[in-house]
Amino acid sequence: MPTYLAEMASPIGDLSLAGDATGITGLWLQGQRHFASTLSSDAQRVAVADIPAFVMAATWLHEYFEGHDPGFMPPLAPKGSVFRQMVWDILREIPYGQTTTYGAIARQLAERTGRRQAAQAVGGAVGHNPISIIVPCHRVVGTDGSLTGYAGGVERKRRLLVLEGIDPTDLHAPARGTAR
């Protein structure tokens, strides 16, 4: 199955969008850690308009960067281990304009699997999220509300949170804006 790659501009820098016939497999900010880590070496460069899933993702991103909850999800097909897939599923459940912590995600995983999960393992999976912004890893903060561990950089994380109406200086109270 061929893999496609397109570039697009955004208010927080250039984005690389990857996908195949099943959906979006990657969305990376230029210069981020783990950039294109799941991208096939034989990806074909295309225009966003050439791939229907890319058009949907671009529409989603346009709405998002206009400061709105897009209200829909483009087709996603991230590649990763079963554990990472479970973490990324939980990330997709974090509502627009809210945050959660690595520990809270670890507790959710424990409830779903019946096995205790370490917040550090969750942090590793969050950090390797191949679909930035749409799978909102930027909404995960430290237990004390600190803006830790964003592959795109803390300043971009801050900008995304502000765009969603979240005051990054007011994240010290875990109960505020914590997704369940």
C-alpha positions as a printed Julia matrix, in Angstrom:
180×3 Matrix{Float64}:
   0.0    0.0    0.0
   1.59   3.32  -1.02
   2.34   6.01   1.53
   1.87   9.66   0.68
   3.48  12.79   2.08
   2.35  16.4    1.77
   3.57  19.64   3.28
   1.4   22.45   4.56
   1.89  25.69   6.45
   0.35  26.43   9.84
   0.47  29.26  12.38
   2.97  27.26  14.45
   5.24  26.25  11.59
   5.32  23.96   8.58
   3.63  20.58   8.92
   4.31  17.26   7.21
   1.25  15.11   6.67
   1.58  11.38   5.89
  -1.02   8.78   5.1
  -2.11   5.78   3.12
  -5.41   4.35   1.89
  -6.6    3.79   5.49
  -6.05   7.35   6.71
  -3.57   9.72   8.32
  -0.49   7.92   9.63
   1.56  10.95  10.6
   1.42  14.68  11.24
   4.66  16.27  12.33
   5.81  19.78  13.08
   9.07  20.66  11.35
  11.96  20.03  13.73
  10.04  18.05  16.32
  11.53  15.05  18.1
  10.72  11.75  16.39
  10.0   13.65  13.15
   8.65  11.23  10.52
   9.63   8.24  12.68
   6.83   6.1   11.24
   7.13   7.37   7.67
   7.97   4.88   4.94
  11.18   5.69   3.06
   9.37   5.32  -0.26
   6.59   7.83   0.5
   5.32   9.61  -2.58
   5.16  13.41  -2.39
   1.74  14.75  -3.28
  -0.36  17.87  -2.83
  -2.82  17.93   0.06
  -5.67  18.16  -2.48
  -4.62  14.83  -4.05
  -5.59  12.64  -1.07
  -9.12  12.78   0.43
  -7.86  12.03   3.97
  -5.37  14.9    3.63
  -8.17  17.25   2.57
 -10.14  16.24   5.67
  -7.07  16.72   7.88
  -6.38  20.14   6.32
 -10.01  21.14   6.93
  -9.73  19.95  10.53
  -6.47  21.89  11.02
  -7.93  25.05   9.45
 -10.89  24.95  11.84
  -8.59  24.22  14.76
  -6.18  27.07  14.0
  -9.16  29.4   13.67
  -9.77  28.66  17.36
 -12.68  26.24  16.98
 -13.24  22.63  18.01
 -13.51  21.01  14.56
 -16.2   18.62  15.81
 -15.09  15.73  13.6
 -12.06  13.51  13.22
 -10.32  12.77   9.92
  -9.58   9.06   9.34
  -6.54   8.16  11.47
  -4.28   5.13  11.16
  -1.3    5.67  13.48
   1.31   2.91  13.53
   2.53   1.69  16.93
   2.46  -1.03  19.56
  -0.78  -2.11  21.26
   0.24  -0.13  24.36
   0.9    3.03  22.37
  -2.38   2.61  20.48
  -4.25   2.44  23.81
  -2.53   5.63  25.01
  -3.27   7.42  21.73
  -6.93   6.34  21.98
  -7.11   8.0   25.39
  -5.47  11.13  24.02
  -8.26  11.39  21.43
 -10.78  11.37  24.3
  -9.36  14.52  25.93
 -11.93  17.21  25.14
 -10.97  20.37  23.3
 -10.01  23.07  25.79
  -9.17  20.63  28.61
  -6.03  18.96  29.89
  -5.11  15.79  31.71
  -1.96  14.37  33.28
   0.3   11.42  32.51
  -0.78   9.91  35.83
  -4.46  10.23  34.98
  -3.86   8.45  31.66
  -1.95   5.7   33.51
  -4.96   5.25  35.84
  -7.35   5.09  32.86
  -5.18   2.43  31.24
  -5.1    0.44  34.49
  -8.91   0.57  34.65
  -9.22  -0.64  31.05
  -6.57  -3.36  31.17
  -6.64  -4.44  34.81
  -2.86  -3.89  34.92
  -1.07  -1.07  36.67
   0.68   1.33  34.26
   3.59   3.65  35.03
   3.2    7.34  34.22
   6.71   7.22  32.69
   5.63   4.53  30.2
   2.61   6.65  29.34
   4.92   9.62  28.84
   6.99   7.62  26.37
   3.91   6.68  24.38
   2.59  10.25  24.45
   5.98  11.54  23.28
   5.98   9.14  20.32
   2.5   10.14  19.14
   2.91  10.25  15.34
  -0.13  12.46  14.71
   0.54  15.77  16.44
  -2.25  18.24  17.14
  -5.11  16.03  15.85
  -4.22  13.4   18.45
  -3.87  16.03  21.17
  -0.74  15.08  23.11
  -0.29  18.81  23.8
  -3.2   18.54  26.27
  -1.17  16.32  28.61
   0.62  18.17  31.41
   2.63  17.25  34.46
   0.85  16.49  37.75
   1.82  19.95  38.98
   0.47  21.58  35.8
   3.9   22.01  34.22
   4.19  22.01  30.44
   6.49  19.03  30.17
   7.43  16.76  27.33
   6.07  18.0   24.03
   7.96  16.71  20.99
   7.17  19.95  19.15
   8.65  22.09  21.92
   7.16  23.69  25.01
   6.52  27.04  23.28
   4.37  25.35  20.61
   2.55  23.4   23.32
   1.84  26.68  25.12
   0.53  28.25  21.89
  -1.79  25.3   21.2
  -3.19  25.4   24.73
  -3.78  29.16  24.53
  -5.5   28.66  21.16
  -7.92  26.29  22.95
  -8.61  28.86  25.66
  -6.41  27.24  28.3
  -4.26  29.51  30.45
  -0.95  27.61  30.79
  -0.08  29.61  33.92
  -3.22  28.35  35.67
  -2.7   24.59  35.37
  -1.5   24.06  38.94
  -4.87  22.76  40.14
  -5.18  19.15  38.83
  -9.0   19.14  39.08
  -9.33  22.08  36.67
  -9.66  20.93  33.09
  -8.69  17.35  33.81
 -10.25  14.93  31.37
 -11.77  11.75  32.74
